[in-house]
């Protein structure tokens, strides 16, 4: 399942509504705990920061600064770890050029808008790979 809120409808409590629906559905299925992989919504602003460090960034209230992580924690979720390779997207340099509009002509890391981590580009090999980390959140449903 993926929760995506249209930017025109953000700030209306829909994220919390979706999380309640997810928890209610899990309870209805007889589950007492749910563990979900979460893609932090503001991590793309810090693509070089390791996810393990990012999740430790909290405000004076002790809640994560990341809005989506904060919503989960406010609703009883607990950050229990990170998923360092939650999603892996390999592709040829030509594919990456089409997907991003970027040149992918230099060896090494390429920052792609919206990506949580840099894309690793290998010009000699003719390919690039994106490895996205996410966060595991556990929540008691009883």
C-alpha positions, 0 to 999 in steps of 0.5 A: 500500500502507498499513501500519497496525498495530492499537494492541493489537499495537504494539511487537512488531516488526510495522512492521519485518516489514511493511517487510521484506515490502515490500522483499522484494516489490519485490526479487522484482519486479526493483527495486533501489530503492524510494521510498515516501510515508510518513505520520509517526505522531506528526506529528498532535501538531504540526499547525502545524509544517511537514513540512520542519521536522518531518523534521529533528527528530532525537534524539541518535542522529541518528535521527528522533524520529517512530517510523515515520520512525525505523523506516524510517531504521533499516532503511536508508531515507533521507528524500529530501524531503517531499510537501506535497500527498500527500492532498487532501480537499475537502468541504462544511462539512456534510460536515466537520461529519459527518466530525469532529463539529466545528462548522466555523463559523469562517473559517480553520484548524481542528485536527482530531484525528489530522490532520497539518495544519490543515483550511482552512475557508471559511465564506463559500464553504461548504467546507473542505479538508485538504491532508496532507503526507507524507515521501518515503523512498528505500531501496536494495534491493541 
